[in-house]
Amino acid sequence: MALNYARDESMVMGLSEIAAGIEVTATQRQHGVASVDRTDGTLAERLDGVAARLPCDPERAATLVEAYAAGESVGDAGRAAGLTPLTAAKTLHLCGEHVCPLSPRQRDVLDDWLSGDLARSEAVALTGASEREFALATYVATHDPIADAREALEGALTDGQGTDRQASLGDAVEQPSDLL
């Protein structure tokens, strides 16, 4: 079956008609990136207001955040601040960083245990998590991040740094000692 299309010359536009009204300029305006720095003082000074709710003092928390933001693992950043890896992970969580070592499905099992629908041993077995991973995930599930700490650290911690944050938990969830 052959199709015949009638060409309506009034509907055809030439390139010069399409480009009519387009201007070419020799220079381009620089728009730049607008930035506002609302962060007065050091990280430690900005964390003073939430010091009582953190598991460490503001100076250690600031050192932890700076090392972690520079790409250190949770354990290495914690050691730089003089903290155990698990305390470092707890501090980062309270400051708004995602440090839960469990997947969404594993967190569903944890939630079932927290609501009393499963025994702890059964929940640990179903998640396949280590005792340390389960302990950290339980802490994360039962302690909300501190909004004032997150605000105080605005711009210091970002999620999109291109690092594997699950891998950065490292020894915060691998060593069986120092659970608390």
Secondary structure as GFF3:
##gff-version 3
##sequence-region A 1 180
A	DSSP	three_ten_helix	9	11	.	.	.	ID=ss1
A	DSSP	alpha_helix	15	18	.	.	.	ID=ss2
A	DSSP	alpha_helix	43	47	.	.	.	ID=ss3
A	DSSP	three_ten_helix	48	53	.	.	.	ID=ss4
A	DSSP	alpha_helix	58	69	.	.	.	ID=ss5
A	DSSP	alpha_helix	74	80	.	.	.	ID=ss6
A	DSSP	alpha_helix	85	94	.	.	.	ID=ss7
A	DSSP	alpha_helix	104	114	.	.	.	ID=ss8
A	DSSP	alpha_helix	120	127	.	.	.	ID=ss9
A	DSSP	alpha_helix	131	142	.	.	.	ID=ss10
A	DSSP	alpha_helix	147	152	.	.	.	ID=ss11
A	DSSP	alpha_helix	165	168	.	.	.	ID=ss12
A	DSSP	alpha_helix	171	174	.	.	.	ID=ss13
###
